[in-house]
Amino acid sequence: MNHPKGKVYLVGAGLGDVAYLTLRAKKLLAIAQVLVYDALVDAELLQLVPPDCLKLDVGKRGGKPSTSQAEINQLLIKYCQQGKQVVRLKAGDPFVFGRSSAEIQATIAAGCDLEVVPGISSALAAPLLANIPLTDPVLSRCFAVCTAHEPDALNWEVLTSIETLVILMGGQNLAEIVRRLLQYGRSPHTPIAIIRWAGTKQQKIWTGTLETIVQQVAGVSLSPAVIVIGEVVGLRRYFQPENIDEENFSQ
């Protein structure tokens, strides 16, 4: 008797909204027998799996109990070895700060078939949805993407010299980000934008400068957010409807 062969799919959920899900991801959700998903995955995506699909929430939430990485690895292996089609759904793109290496190594070591499916990263999509071009022939010939989850681990001297910065997981450390950039010579007048919940109905945008932004968003929860720093932030006024008030803009 032949046993069904299981497989693990490491799938990027993109921004969360179904509109930004790839066709490949949607097809895999439709055949999923087990869905292992993160906290930032939109509830609407969970409706795309079959009714009898086992849905396991393993999201990591700051300050709250969460499933350990070792447990997640074992869940993927367990159900794959049972012959199930296992979709591991991760916010954004699995290879952009998705912490995918542990899951990939564990499943391969266990002999599981594995496929990685790209998703749209908020690092690229959030600036676009805020009408901010990451590159420009004059203002931004390159950009860098980093996470500010651990500010001490970053080379701020190098980052300060890059024309455009895209910072993920930096909401809680905004004041420290600003302090470091100013410390290494970035102008206090440098434009900055914060895009929270990009690509969803809850999307909100704040713009200011390194000198003003901390005060502008004082007391506001900035998670999940993408922070864009550089002169290109100033270009957004040319790429959006004229009836939007640009002064201390929030959307």
C-alpha positions as CSV (number, residue, x, y, z in Angstrom):
1,M,0.0,0.0,0.0
2,N,1.4,3.3,-1.0
3,H,1.3,6.1,1.5
4,P,0.7,9.6,0.4
5,K,3.8,11.7,0.2
6,G,3.8,14.8,2.4
7,K,5.4,18.1,1.5
8,V,6.2,21.4,3.3
9,Y,5.6,24.7,1.5
10,L,7.3,27.8,3.0
11,V,5.0,30.5,1.6
12,G,5.2,34.3,1.7
13,A,1.9,35.8,2.6
14,G,3.0,39.3,1.3
15,L,1.3,42.2,3.0
16,G,-1.6,40.2,4.4
17,D,-4.3,41.5,2.1
18,V,-5.5,38.8,-0.4
19,A,-5.1,41.3,-3.2
20,Y,-1.3,41.1,-2.8
21,L,-1.1,37.3,-2.5
22,T,0.7,35.5,-5.4
23,L,-1.2,33.1,-7.6
24,R,1.1,30.3,-6.5
25,A,0.5,31.0,-2.8
26,K,-3.3,31.1,-3.4
27,K,-3.2,27.7,-5.2
28,L,-1.2,26.1,-2.3
29,L,-3.6,27.5,0.3
30,A,-6.4,25.8,-1.6
31,I,-4.9,22.4,-1.2
32,A,-3.4,22.8,2.3
33,Q,-4.2,20.0,4.8
34,V,-2.2,21.7,7.5
35,L,-1.7,25.5,7.8
36,V,1.0,26.8,10.1
37,Y,0.8,30.6,10.2
38,D,2.3,33.7,11.9
39,A,0.7,36.5,13.9
40,L,0.9,39.1,11.1
41,V,-1.0,37.0,8.6
42,D,-4.4,38.5,7.9
43,A,-7.5,36.5,9.0
44,E,-8.9,36.8,5.4
45,L,-6.1,34.5,4.1
46,L,-7.2,31.8,6.5
47,Q,-10.5,31.5,4.7
48,L,-8.7,30.3,1.5
49,V,-7.9,26.9,2.9
50,P,-10.2,23.9,2.7
51,P,-12.8,23.6,5.5
52,D,-11.1,20.5,7.0
53,C,-7.6,22.1,7.0
54,L,-5.9,22.0,10.4
55,K,-5.0,25.6,11.2
56,L,-2.2,26.2,13.7
57,D,-1.4,29.7,15.0
58,V,2.3,29.8,15.9
59,G,2.7,33.6,15.7
60,K,5.4,35.3,17.7
61,R,4.0,38.3,19.6
62,G,6.2,40.6,21.7
63,G,5.7,40.1,25.4
64,K,3.2,37.2,25.0
65,P,3.6,33.5,25.1
66,S,4.5,32.1,21.7
67,T,5.5,28.8,20.0
68,S,9.2,28.1,20.1
69,Q,11.1,27.7,16.9
70,A,11.9,24.1,17.8
71,E,8.2,23.4,18.3
72,I,7.4,24.9,14.9
73,N,10.1,22.8,13.2
74,Q,8.6,19.7,14.8
75,L,5.1,20.5,13.7
76,L,6.2,20.9,10.1
77,I,8.1,17.6,10.2
78,K,5.4,15.7,12.1
79,Y,2.6,16.5,9.6
80,C,4.8,16.2,6.5
81,Q,5.8,12.7,7.6
82,Q,2.1,11.9,8.0
83,G,1.7,12.5,4.3
84,K,0.1,15.9,4.7
85,Q,0.5,19.0,2.4
86,V,1.8,21.5,5.0
87,V,1.7,25.2,4.2
88,R,3.9,27.3,6.5
89,L,2.6,30.8,5.9
90,K,4.9,33.7,6.7
91,A,4.2,37.4,6.5
92,G,6.0,39.2,3.7
93,D,8.7,37.2,1.9
94,P,10.2,34.2,3.7
95,F,13.8,35.2,2.9
96,V,13.5,38.9,4.0
97,F,13.9,38.7,7.8
98,G,11.6,35.7,7.8
99,R,13.8,33.6,10.0
100,S,13.3,30.7,7.6
101,S,16.8,29.0,7.9
102,A,15.9,27.0,11.0
103,E,12.7,25.6,9.4
104,I,14.4,24.8,6.1
105,Q,17.4,23.0,7.7
106,A,15.1,21.0,10.1
107,T,12.7,19.9,7.4
108,I,15.5,18.9,5.0
109,A,17.4,17.0,7.7
110,A,14.1,15.1,8.4
111,G,13.9,14.1,4.7
112,C,10.9,16.2,4.0
113,D,10.2,17.6,0.5
114,L,10.3,21.4,0.6
115,E,9.3,24.2,-1.6
116,V,9.8,27.9,-0.9
117,V,7.4,30.4,-2.4
118,P,8.3,34.1,-2.5
119,G,6.0,36.8,-1.2
120,I,5.9,40.6,-1.6
121,S,8.0,42.1,1.1
122,S,6.7,45.2,2.9
123,A,10.3,46.6,2.5
124,L,9.5,47.2,-1.2
125,A,5.7,47.4,-1.1
126,A,5.1,49.8,1.8
127,P,7.1,52.7,0.3
128,L,5.4,52.2,-3.1
129,L,1.9,52.2,-1.4
130,A,3.0,55.5,0.3
131,N,4.0,56.9,-3.1
132,I,7.6,57.0,-2.2
133,P,10.1,55.7,-4.9
134,L,13.1,54.0,-3.3
135,T,15.3,55.0,-6.2
136,D,15.7,58.2,-8.1
137,P,18.3,59.2,-10.7
138,V,19.4,62.2,-8.5
139,L,18.2,61.6,-5.0
140,S,18.6,57.9,-4.5
141,R,21.0,55.8,-6.5
142,C,20.8,53.0,-4.0
143,F,18.9,51.9,-0.9
144,A,19.5,49.6,2.0
145,V,17.0,47.4,3.9
146,C,17.6,46.5,7.6
147,T,15.9,45.5,10.7
148,A,16.2,47.7,13.8
149,H,15.1,45.0,16.2
150,E,18.6,45.1,17.6
151,P,20.1,48.6,17.0
152,D,23.5,47.8,18.5
153,A,24.0,45.1,15.9
154,L,24.0,47.6,13.0
155,N,26.8,49.6,11.5
156,W,25.2,53.1,11.8
157,E,28.2,54.8,10.3
158,V,27.7,52.9,7.1
159,L,23.9,53.2,7.1
160,T,24.1,56.9,7.6
161,S,26.0,57.3,4.4
162,I,23.4,55.5,2.3
163,E,20.9,57.7,0.5
164,T,17.8,55.8,1.3
165,L,17.1,53.5,4.3
166,V,14.2,51.2,4.7
167,I,13.9,49.9,8.3
168,L,11.7,47.1,9.4
169,M,10.8,46.3,13.0
170,G,11.9,49.7,14.1
171,G,8.8,51.2,15.6
172,Q,9.8,50.6,19.2
173,N,13.3,51.9,18.6
174,L,12.4,55.0,16.6
175,A,14.0,57.4,19.0
176,E,17.2,55.4,19.0
177,I,17.3,55.1,15.2
178,V,17.0,58.9,14.9
179,R,19.7,59.4,17.6
180,R,22.2,57.1,15.8
181,L,21.6,58.7,12.4
182,L,22.1,62.2,13.8
183,Q,25.1,61.1,15.8
184,Y,26.8,60.0,12.6
185,G,26.1,63.1,10.7
186,R,22.7,62.7,9.0
187,S,21.0,66.1,8.7
188,P,18.1,66.7,11.2
189,H,16.1,68.0,8.1
190,T,16.2,64.6,6.4
191,P,12.7,63.5,5.5
192,I,11.3,60.4,7.1
193,A,8.1,58.4,6.6
194,I,6.5,55.8,8.8
195,I,4.0,53.4,7.1
196,R,2.0,51.3,9.5
197,W,0.0,48.2,8.3
198,A,0.9,48.9,4.7
199,G,-1.5,47.5,2.1
200,T,-4.3,46.9,4.5
201,K,-7.5,48.9,5.5
202,Q,-5.6,50.0,8.6
203,Q,-2.7,51.6,6.6
204,K,-1.6,54.9,8.2
205,I,1.3,57.1,7.2
206,W,3.2,59.8,9.1
207,T,5.8,62.0,7.5
208,G,8.2,64.5,9.0
209,T,12.0,64.9,9.5
210,L,14.5,63.3,11.8
211,E,14.1,66.4,13.9
212,T,10.4,66.2,14.3
213,I,9.2,62.7,13.8
214,V,9.7,61.3,17.4
215,Q,7.4,64.1,18.8
216,Q,4.9,63.6,16.0
217,V,4.2,60.0,16.8
218,A,4.7,60.2,20.6
219,G,2.3,57.8,22.3
220,V,1.4,56.0,19.1
221,S,1.8,52.3,18.5
222,L,4.0,51.9,15.5
223,S,3.8,48.1,14.9
224,P,4.0,46.7,12.4
225,A,5.6,49.6,10.5
226,V,8.1,50.3,7.7
227,I,10.3,53.3,8.2
228,V,11.7,55.1,5.1
229,I,14.5,57.7,5.5
230,G,15.9,59.8,2.8
231,E,15.2,62.7,0.4
232,V,12.9,60.5,-1.8
233,V,10.3,60.8,0.9
234,G,9.8,64.3,-0.2
235,L,8.8,63.1,-3.7
236,R,5.6,61.6,-2.5
237,R,3.8,64.9,-2.7
238,Y,4.2,64.7,-6.5
239,F,2.8,61.2,-6.8
240,Q,-0.6,61.6,-4.9
241,P,-3.8,63.5,-5.3
242,E,-3.6,67.3,-5.0
243,N,-6.3,67.5,-2.4
244,I,-4.3,65.8,0.3
245,D,-2.8,68.1,2.9
246,E,0.9,67.5,3.1
247,E,1.6,69.3,6.4
248,N,2.2,66.7,9.1
249,F,0.5,64.2,6.7
250,S,-1.1,61.2,8.1
251,Q,-3.3,58.8,6.1
